[in-house]
Amino acid sequence: MHMKDNLINFLYDKKYFINIYDEYIHVFNYQELVSLTSEKIVLKLEEFKLNIMGSELFITKMLPNEILIKGKVSKVEFSYE
């Protein structure tokens, strides 16, 4: 993970952060893991759900408010319910 990105996230004190890298997605301040398959991961954030679609998706790091997902991401969607 990039230490610079983590430091910037800490200093800006936003509600959430979503960082997208080549084969990783880092989400800070998610509330709940709603669904998990190798083709789709759904995370609940304060104001919306984050739908991550692709192939070979899996969680490499999971903390109470931070998650790191690895895989071949083809699409990221926000759904407001």
One Martini backbone bead per residue (centre of mass of N, CA, C, O) as a GRO file, in nm:
protein
   81
    1MET     BB    1   0.102   0.032   0.013
    2HIS     BB    2   0.054   0.378   0.021
    3MET     BB    3   0.161   0.602   0.248
    4LYS     BB    4   0.066   0.868   0.123
    5ASP     BB    5  -0.240   0.798   0.104
    6ASN     BB    6  -0.283   0.748   0.407
    7LEU     BB    7  -0.202   1.032   0.500
    8ILE     BB    8  -0.409   1.191   0.337
    9ASN     BB    9  -0.659   1.057   0.457
   10PHE     BB   10  -0.604   1.151   0.748
   11LEU     BB   11  -0.592   1.467   0.696
   12TYR     BB   12  -0.883   1.504   0.556
   13ASP     BB   13  -1.125   1.370   0.703
   14LYS     BB   14  -1.324   1.182   0.566
   15LYS     BB   15  -1.582   0.960   0.533
   16TYR     BB   16  -1.428   0.847   0.268
   17PHE     BB   17  -1.226   0.601   0.077
   18ILE     BB   18  -1.132   0.539  -0.277
   19ASN     BB   19  -0.883   0.325  -0.401
   20ILE     BB   20  -0.746   0.275  -0.733
   21TYR     BB   21  -0.573   0.016  -0.873
   22ASP     BB   22  -0.478  -0.216  -1.078
   23GLU     BB   23  -0.560  -0.481  -0.850
   24TYR     BB   24  -0.690  -0.265  -0.645
   25ILE     BB   25  -0.907  -0.194  -0.355
   26HIS     BB   26  -0.944   0.084  -0.132
   27VAL     BB   27  -1.143   0.102   0.171
   28PHE     BB   28  -1.251   0.373   0.376
   29ASN     BB   29  -1.520   0.361   0.585
   30TYR     BB   30  -1.681   0.118   0.607
   31GLN     BB   31  -1.962  -0.074   0.742
   32GLU     BB   32  -2.027  -0.325   0.531
   33LEU     BB   33  -2.039  -0.660   0.432
   34VAL     BB   34  -2.277  -0.784   0.212
   35SER     BB   35  -2.103  -0.917  -0.035
   36LEU     BB   36  -1.932  -1.237  -0.148
   37THR     BB   37  -1.750  -1.291  -0.444
   38SER     BB   38  -1.546  -1.349  -0.726
   39GLU     BB   39  -1.747  -1.122  -0.894
   40LYS     BB   40  -1.876  -0.983  -0.618
   41ILE     BB   41  -1.872  -0.676  -0.421
   42VAL     BB   42  -2.046  -0.550  -0.127
   43LEU     BB   43  -2.059  -0.221   0.012
   44LYS     BB   44  -2.133  -0.034   0.299
   45LEU     BB   45  -2.207   0.295   0.329
   46GLU     BB   46  -2.350   0.567   0.452
   47GLU     BB   47  -2.493   0.661   0.143
   48PHE     BB   48  -2.399   0.378   0.006
   49LYS     BB   49  -2.330   0.137  -0.238
   50LEU     BB   50  -2.055  -0.079  -0.328
   51ASN     BB   51  -1.991  -0.211  -0.652
   52ILE     BB   52  -1.778  -0.491  -0.728
   53MET     BB   53  -1.660  -0.596  -1.043
   54GLY     BB   54  -1.535  -0.927  -1.167
   55SER     BB   55  -1.239  -1.124  -1.118
   56GLU     BB   56  -1.080  -1.277  -0.869
   57LEU     BB   57  -1.206  -1.187  -0.601
   58PHE     BB   58  -1.043  -1.064  -0.294
   59ILE     BB   59  -0.945  -1.051   0.040
   60THR     BB   60  -0.643  -0.916   0.198
   61LYS     BB   61  -0.785  -0.688   0.388
   62MET     BB   62  -0.945  -0.666   0.726
   63LEU     BB   63  -1.106  -0.414   0.895
   64PRO     BB   64  -1.346  -0.243   1.060
   65ASN     BB   65  -1.283   0.024   0.826
   66GLU     BB   66  -1.100  -0.164   0.631
   67ILE     BB   67  -1.035  -0.251   0.275
   68LEU     BB   68  -0.874  -0.507   0.062
   69ILE     BB   69  -0.894  -0.560  -0.290
   70LYS     BB   70  -0.843  -0.831  -0.516
   71GLY     BB   71  -0.832  -0.810  -0.881
   72LYS     BB   72  -1.039  -0.807  -1.173
   73VAL     BB   73  -1.157  -0.505  -1.250
   74SER     BB   74  -1.453  -0.384  -1.440
   75LYS     BB   75  -1.650  -0.257  -1.205
   76VAL     BB   76  -1.791   0.050  -1.053
   77GLU     BB   77  -2.063   0.106  -0.820
   78PHE     BB   78  -2.331   0.321  -0.725
   79SER     BB   79  -2.589   0.276  -0.470
   80TYR     BB   80  -2.902   0.430  -0.403
   81GLU     BB   81  -3.145   0.347  -0.123
   0.00000   0.00000   0.00000
